[in-house]
Amino acid sequence: MNKYDYLIVGSGLFGATFAHLATKQGKKCLVIDKRPHLGGNVYCENIEGINVHKYGAHIFHTNNKDVWDFVNSIVEFNRYTNSPVANYKGKLYNLPFNMNTFHQMWGVRTPEEAKLRISSATVASSCAPSPPFPPPPGLTTPANSSIPSWNNQ
């Protein structure tokens, strides 16, 4: 009968990392998963030399050098900065909103100017018509009321 120190259910990031570290410390691990492959949702299939994300795109984020060095000691990661933009009526806006977005929309240059512009929209938002669809989660109502895509229909 095989004897294991750990039974690990799931071979995703946590399960695989735990098994790796425990094995390095001399522990015997049994990893089980309902899928026929390791990696959980970050599993990639190599199709004609291209790594294809089977369960959707994934991006690993950290600003901790120790964590970055650790994951790169197991497998090489590519540095990537996600920079999404929204295209509204041919004009591109940064997402999530930042000072560049506010400068594009209103011409403001400082956080104080942006706060003033947003706070002035608070009064106007009580009179503004409702948007034709719910605003994205995480945005405040005053900011929503001053975004061109909701006011200039």
Summary of the structure (lengths in Angstrom):
residues: 153
radius of gyration: 23.6
end to end distance: 70.3
largest distance: 73.9
contacts: 305
relative contact order: 0.07
helix: 37%
strand: 16%
